[in-house]
Amino acid sequence: MPQTGTDVRVSARWRIFAVILVADVLDLLSTTVTNIAAPSVVRDLHAPPSLTPWLGSTYALALGSILVIGGRIGDRYGQRRAFLTGTAGFAAASLLCALAWSPESIIGARLAQGVFGALLIPQGFGILLRVFPREELGRVFGLFAPLMAVGSISGPVVAGLVIQANPFGLGWRGIFAGNVLLGLAVLLAGAKELPPDRERRAVVIDPLAAVLLMLGVLGVLGGLVQSGDGGWSPATLLAVAGGAACLALLAVHQVRGGNPLLEPSLLRNRGFVAGVLVGALFFAAVSGLLYVSSLYLQDGQRLEPLTTAGTMAPLSVGIIVASFSARGLITRLGRRLVAIGLALTGAGVLCYLAVVVAPGLSTWALTAPLFVCGLGMGCCFGSIFAVALGDVGVDESGSAGGALNAVQQLANAFGAAGVSTVFLTVSTGHDARSGALLTLCGVLGVIVLCALCLPLLPRAAAAGHH
């Protein structure tokens, strides 16, 4: 079997690309479907409202906290092996989600989905680097952002359609059953198409660091989520304190250990650190905005899941339009494109606030604000991290890329959990409007904070970004 891009036939390269793209779309669908499905899951499992943020955050939490070590497992034991193992485990965890019988069972299954996703997702780009010649890589990676943006519209719409159609009486369970089928298709295609592995025995894995990271984030995040439902009890305070202690131990371990998850030199790179901060804040804000929009429309405005998905579709359309339009502008505009994206997102949230405040307006009045928000998100999604890598050296790029992916996933988890927890806390009774107003103001404040941090970012994107 071929080992390099020049040896792999053109048709085989693009079949490999298709397998990896579908796997990444599977991850994206798993992240976004709960935006629409959460209220139905909560009702069907007779769960407390606190299950809602957990449905959105548990998957991203597990994925983000194990993503770095997942990449190193691929380097150590082989990317093909890790990809196929992750896909098989993901499909099995999706089956457990479809069969969930209690709030605890679906949370455990979502956690397992994230763990196997963390083994699956990091291998894709490494495999593509092996099978495509250097001169084609710009075209290959340039296709990813727009195609993933197209995939982003599918999650909420598919979830709404499945719940509405209720195939075989499965309701929301049909969403996860579909994940099983898609995962099996990726597994079979991957086993046939992916090139054989080249093991790198010199790679050292530090599982203690990953365990400390996951326990730390789980403790802090779990305490925050539970506080939104039951207030600050001794148990929630203990969870947050325990999580913070694990994160402190991780910091000490990383400084003293010989195999840090993050290159120490990156922490001295002002532009990279600023990019991580802006990216974390932005992704947390927009993931919270997506989650609260679904809750506001379904719980506050009593819309059906499919109608909710249709109302939110302009946001995904805006992401697609901006992703395709901005693809060639990242290198030319650098951090100015990030500024444009933040301005558009802020303007969209302001208009969103105006619609919520105004009495008697139809929810369809949200179409234009959500579209503008989507345009801003599409401008920022590809550009923030490309700019953050602007001053990063070649020997640091692997560590930096893994860290940025992990930051994005963790920010998604904290954003969905934090913002939806605030919404559920304020939205007592039928006061969903007050919850929406407060959370939208919070999102707007975070966007302003991102804008204030912009001067710290490198002016240009990473060299060679397409």
URTALIN-V593516 format. One record per helix or strand of 3 or more residues. SS is the DSSP state (alpha for helix, beta for strand). FROM is the first residue (numbers start at 1). TO is the last residue. If there is no record, write none. Layout:
ss:from:to
SS:FROM:TO
SS:FROM:TO
//
This chain:
ss:from:to
alpha:10:44
alpha:51:77
alpha:79:98
alpha:103:121
alpha:123:131
alpha:134:165
alpha:167:169
alpha:173:193
alpha:207:230
alpha:234:256
alpha:264:267
alpha:270:300
alpha:305:326
alpha:330:333
alpha:335:357
alpha:363:388
alpha:394:426
alpha:432:456
//
